[in-house]
Amino acid sequence: MNLSKTMYSILSLFSALSVSLLATGVANAEPPGGYFRLQTMLQERNNRCLESNRVSPGAALGGASYMDMCQNVSGQLWKATPDGQGYYWLKSMFLEGENKCLEGSRPFATNDPLNGAARMDPCGNFSGQKWRFISKGNGYYQLTNAFLEGANLCLESSGPDAPNDPLGGAARMDPCGNFTGQLWKLMSWAPAARVGSNPNLQPGAYSSFRSFNYPDRYLRHRNFAAELTAISPASQLERHDATFRISSGLAGGNSISLESSNYPGHFLRHQSLQLKLHPFANDDLYRRDSSFHVRPGLANGSLVSFESVNYPGYYLRHRSFQFFLEQGDDELFRSDATFIPELGLSRR
């Protein structure tokens, strides 16, 4: 018997015996407009996203689509185009100019150099490229296509750390089930906000950031932790604690860093997904932890939200009046992650 097929049978049996994690869902869902990232529940903790690739003998996994570290790269930014019958073509920003679409075929298909792995192929009216999104609750979806939904196969990606995976972690169609490798989260993406028209976001500006949903409270540091508090106009300390100097991002690129006005050389950075004020350290991790992309406000596009440079899709948000780096897509999250940039309170 073919070893790959034997392994596939074993993996399928293992999946069938796994504990179901979410209630079965049958409702067709509409993906978001614009670009989004695709991440499985299985790989959330590892911060990996589905990445498209150009099929080539020299490419990783031969060009199959796979889970890679989430980054601001065009191969991880997907867009769904409806076919008018409840299905969608999936293109990546990386390959949409070549008119390539994600295609899912039968696992271990005969004479397939990619062994049935999902890949980017020239777009056409092909059932393997027409995807249906099925809501599974709690913001997760299963993806199946018109070609293989009758065989009850869904898109799955275990990731490069899966032991004994005959496809090396490439995305593929596997028997559908409530398994973490098949539960996909769609994370909306927006390009960096234009900061040129807002003087409070310019490098060198001293700025304060007022909460969108608690407009009497500001981001400030206290005991070297970030928190959301009301600021007394009579307190010089509080006004300084809530004022930050805008710096070009320490990690470079189109990002910014926030330096304390009363502790020069100390920057806000995330550590263990909580926002803290730490003295500058000349290492790559510190630079990336303290750099953020300014995005249009998640709750109001005329305001701002801050997306982590090294954890794409994670935003600064307040929760219980502390600041964390988290993902989310509900109304409360979007409001908690939206801020009003103003002239620094210590400069008024």
C-alpha positions in Angstrom: 0.0 0.0 0.0 1.2 3.6 -0.8 2.8 5.0 2.4 1.3 8.5 1.9 -2.2 7.0 1.5 -1.7 4.9 4.6 -0.7 8.0 6.6 -3.7 9.8 5.3 -6.0 7.0 6.4 -4.4 7.1 9.9 -4.7 10.9 10.1 -8.3 10.7 9.0 -9.0 8.1 11.7 -7.3 10.2 14.3 -9.4 13.2 13.3 -12.6 11.2 13.5 -11.7 10.1 17.0 -10.9 13.7 18.2 -13.2 15.5 20.6 -15.5 17.9 19.0 -14.8 21.5 20.0 -17.7 23.5 18.7 -21.4 22.8 18.0 -22.0 21.9 14.4 -23.0 24.8 12.2 -24.7 24.7 8.9 -25.3 28.3 8.1 -23.6 29.7 5.0 -21.7 32.8 5.8 -20.5 35.8 3.8 -16.8 36.7 4.2 -15.8 40.3 4.9 -15.2 42.7 2.1 -11.7 43.9 1.4 -8.6 41.9 2.5 -8.4 39.6 5.5 -6.1 37.0 7.0 -7.0 33.4 7.5 -5.9 31.7 10.8 -6.9 28.4 12.3 -7.9 27.9 15.9 -5.0 25.3 16.0 -2.4 27.9 15.0 -3.7 31.0 17.0 -1.3 30.3 19.8 1.6 30.1 17.4 0.4 33.3 15.5 0.5 31.5 12.1 -1.6 32.6 9.1 -2.4 30.9 5.7 0.1 32.0 3.1 -0.2 31.7 -0.7 2.8 30.8 -2.8 3.7 30.5 -6.4 3.8 26.9 -7.5 7.5 26.1 -8.3 9.8 23.2 -7.7 12.1 25.5 -5.7 9.3 27.0 -3.5 8.5 25.9 0.0 6.4 22.7 -0.2 6.6 23.1 -3.9 4.4 26.2 -3.8 1.5 24.7 -1.7 -0.4 27.1 0.5 0.7 26.6 4.2 0.6 28.2 7.7 3.5 30.7 8.1 4.2 33.2 10.9 1.6 36.0 10.5 3.3 39.1 8.9 2.3 42.1 6.9 3.0 40.3 3.6 0.8 40.2 0.5 0.8 36.4 0.4 -1.3 36.4 3.6 -3.8 38.9 2.6 -6.9 37.3 1.0 -9.9 38.6 -0.8 -13.2 36.8 -1.6 -15.0 37.3 -4.9 -18.6 36.0 -5.1 -19.7 33.8 -8.0 -23.4 34.7 -7.4 -24.3 31.2 -6.3 -23.1 31.3 -2.7 -19.5 30.4 -3.5 -16.4 32.6 -3.6 -13.1 32.6 -5.4 -10.2 33.3 -3.0 -7.3 35.4 -4.3 -4.3 36.7 -2.4 -2.9 40.2 -2.9 0.4 38.5 -3.8 -1.0 36.7 -6.8 -4.2 38.5 -7.8 -2.2 40.3 -10.5 -1.5 36.9 -12.1 -5.2 36.0 -11.7 -4.4 33.0 -9.4 -7.0 31.5 -7.1 -6.9 29.1 -4.2 -7.8 25.6 -5.3 -8.5 22.5 -3.2 -8.2 19.1 -4.8 -8.6 15.5 -3.7 -5.9 14.5 -1.2 -3.1 12.4 -2.7 -4.5 12.9 -6.2 -2.8 10.7 -8.8 0.0 12.3 -10.8 -0.2 15.5 -8.7 3.3 16.8 -7.9 1.9 18.5 -4.8 0.2 15.3 -3.6 -3.2 17.0 -3.5 -2.2 20.0 -1.4 -4.1 23.3 -1.8 -2.4 25.7 -4.1 -2.8 28.8 -6.2 -3.9 28.0 -9.8 -5.1 30.1 -12.7 -8.6 31.3 -11.9 -11.5 29.8 -13.8 -14.9 28.4 -13.5 -13.6 25.4 -11.6 -15.5 23.7 -8.7 -12.2 23.2 -6.8 -11.8 27.0 -6.7 -15.3 27.8 -5.5 -15.4 28.1 -1.7 -18.3 28.0 0.7 -17.9 29.6 4.2 -19.9 27.7 6.9 -20.4 29.4 10.2 -19.3 27.3 13.2 -20.0 29.9 15.9 -17.8 32.1 18.0 -16.3 33.7 14.9 -15.0 30.6 13.3 -15.8 29.1 9.9 -15.2 25.9 7.9 -14.3 26.2 4.3 -15.3 23.6 1.7 -15.5 23.8 -2.1 -18.1 22.9 -4.7 -15.8 20.1 -5.9 -15.5 18.2 -2.7 -18.4 19.3 -0.4 -20.3 16.2 -1.6 -17.5 14.1 -0.3 -17.6 16.0 3.0 -14.1 17.4 2.8 -13.0 20.7 4.3 -9.9 22.9 4.1 -7.4 22.0 6.9 -4.0 23.2 7.7 -2.1 21.7 10.6 1.1 23.7 10.3 4.8 22.9 9.9 5.1 21.5 13.4 2.7 18.6 12.8 4.5 15.3 13.3 4.4 12.6 10.6 2.4 14.8 8.2 2.9 13.3 4.7 2.2 16.8 3.2 4.7 18.6 5.4 2.0 20.8 6.9 0.6 22.1 3.6 -3.1 23.0 3.5 -5.3 20.3 2.1 -8.9 18.9 2.0 -9.6 16.5 4.8 -12.8 14.9 6.1 -14.9 17.6 7.7 -15.2 17.7 11.5 -15.1 20.1 14.4 -11.3 20.1 14.5 -9.1 23.0 15.4 -7.2 22.7 12.1 -10.4 23.3 10.2 -11.8 26.1 12.2 -10.8 29.3 10.5 -11.0 32.9 11.8 -11.2 35.7 9.2 -9.3 38.7 10.4 -10.1 41.9 8.5 -7.1 44.0 7.4 -6.8 47.7 6.5 -3.8 49.6 5.1 -1.9 51.9 7.3 -3.8 55.1 8.1 -2.7 58.3 6.4 -1.1 60.2 9.2 0.1 63.2 7.2 -3.1 65.2 7.8 -3.1 64.7 11.6 -0.4 66.7 13.4 -0.8 64.6 16.5 0.5 61.5 14.7 3.6 63.1 13.2 7.1 62.1 14.5 8.2 64.5 17.1 4.6 65.5 18.2 3.6 65.2 21.8 0.2 63.6 21.9 -2.4 62.1 24.2 -4.9 59.3 23.3 -8.5 59.5 24.5 -10.7 56.5 24.6 -13.5 56.2 22.0 -15.9 54.6 24.3 -14.8 56.2 27.6 -14.2 59.8 26.3 -13.3 61.1 29.8 -10.4 58.7 30.1 -6.9 58.6 28.5 -4.0 56.2 27.9 -1.4 56.9 30.6 1.4 55.0 32.4 1.5 54.4 36.1 4.0 52.2 37.9 5.4 51.4 34.4 2.1 49.8 33.3 -0.4 51.3 30.8 -3.9 52.0 32.0 -7.0 54.0 31.0 -7.8 56.6 33.6 -9.5 60.0 34.0 -6.9 62.8 34.1 -7.2 65.6 36.5 -6.4 69.0 34.8 -4.9 70.1 38.1 -2.4 67.2 38.2 0.8 67.9 36.4 2.0 64.3 37.0 -1.2 62.8 35.4 -1.0 65.1 32.4 2.7 64.1 31.8 1.9 60.4 32.4 -0.7 60.7 29.6 1.5 62.4 27.1 3.7 60.6 24.6 6.2 61.7 22.0 5.5 60.2 18.6 8.6 58.5 17.3 9.2 56.8 13.9 8.8 53.1 14.6 11.8 51.5 16.3 11.3 48.5 14.1 11.2 50.7 10.9 8.7 50.5 8.1 5.5 52.5 8.2 5.1 52.3 12.0 5.3 54.5 15.1 6.6 54.1 18.7 5.3 56.0 21.7 8.0 57.5 24.0 7.1 58.7 27.5 7.2 62.5 27.8 8.3 62.4 31.5 10.5 59.3 31.2 12.6 60.0 28.0 14.0 56.9 26.5 11.2 54.8 27.9 8.7 53.4 25.3 5.4 51.6 25.5 5.9 48.0 24.5 3.9 44.8 24.8 5.2 42.0 27.0 3.2 38.8 27.6 0.5 40.6 25.6 0.2 43.4 28.2 1.3 47.0 27.5 4.1 48.4 29.7 6.5 51.2 29.8 10.1 50.0 29.6 13.5 51.6 29.1 14.9 51.3 25.6 16.8 48.1 24.9 18.9 47.8 21.7 17.6 44.5 20.6 15.3 43.3 17.8 12.5 42.0 20.1 12.2 45.3 22.0 12.1 47.2 18.8 9.3 45.1 17.4 7.4 45.0 20.7 7.3 48.8 20.8 6.3 49.4 17.2 2.8 49.7 16.0 1.0 50.4 12.7 -1.6 53.2 12.8 -4.8 51.9 11.3 -8.1 53.5 10.7 -10.1 53.2 13.9 -11.9 49.9 14.1 -15.0 51.5 15.5 -14.7 54.8 13.6 -12.5 55.1 10.5 -11.8 58.8 11.2 -10.0 57.9 14.4 -7.1 55.4 15.0 -6.3 51.9 16.2 -2.8 50.5 16.8 -1.9 47.1 15.3 1.2 45.3 16.6 4.1 45.0 14.1 5.2 41.6 15.2 1.7 40.2 16.0 -0.3 41.2 12.9 -4.1 41.2 13.6 -3.5 42.0 17.3 -4.5 45.5 18.4 -4.0 47.6 21.6 -7.2 47.6 23.5 -8.3 48.5 27.0 -10.0 45.9 29.2 -10.9 46.5 32.8 -9.0 49.8 32.3 -5.7 48.0 31.6 -4.1 47.7 28.2 -3.6 44.5 26.3 -2.6 43.2 22.9 -5.5 41.1 21.6 -7.6 40.0 18.6 -11.3 40.4 18.3 -14.1 41.5 15.9 -17.1 42.2 18.1 -18.5 45.7 18.7 -17.0 46.0 22.2 -13.5 45.0 21.0 -13.6 47.5 18.1 -14.7 50.3 20.5 -12.0 49.4 23.1 -9.3 49.4 20.4 -10.2 52.9 19.0 -8.7 56.1 20.2 -8.8 59.9 19.5 -5.4 61.4 19.0 -5.1 64.9 20.6 -2.5 67.5 21.5 -0.5 66.2 24.5 -2.2 67.0 27.8 1.1 68.3 29.2 1.4 70.8 26.3 -1.9 72.5 26.9 
